[in-house]
Structure formats: C-alpha cells, structure tokens
Amino acid sequence: MNNSPNLERIRSVFERSGVALSLADPEEADCPLILANAKFEALTGYRLSECEGRNCRFLQPGDGSNDMARAEIRAAIQSRGRRR
C-alpha cells in the first residue's frame, strides 16, 4: 500500500477531512500505520513520524481498561464474517 498510486489521493482526502483519520496497511506484518492527518495528530498527541510503521494498538491504555470494548468489537467483526 505504501507504494500505491492511490496513496496520494487518499492523503489529499485525509488532509481535507474534519475528523481524525489514520490508515494502516493490512498487507504488511502487524498492520502498520502508514498515514494520519493533522486531526489525528491533535487528538492523539503523536506526530505521524512517531506512529508510522507501528500498529495502532500502542494508543490503547496499558491498564487494560478497554478490554470489554475490544471484546465487543472483535465479536462484532467475527459475526459479520459469518453473515456473508
């Protein structure tokens, strides 16, 4: 995805967006972040240069306080695959 000709088009959409956006590459090991916009940087406090190449799980709190939410999201994703 990093070498995709569409990446510049996506980057342009990200720059115009009024919401925080980030993009990971699912074709790479551990789905690293490859793009984020200024709203994402403002929301997280991280610059893209600090996030690029890392899986976004580093943004999760280390205290496990979101385990229930993650389990619900995981279940929803898995159930979607069974409905196809």
Long-range contacts (C-beta under 8 A, 24 or more apart in sequence): 1-25, 1-26, 1-27, 1-28, 1-34, 2-28, 2-34, 7-34, 7-35, 10-35, 11-35, 20-44, 22-51, 22-56, 24-55, 24-56, 30-55, 31-55, 31-56
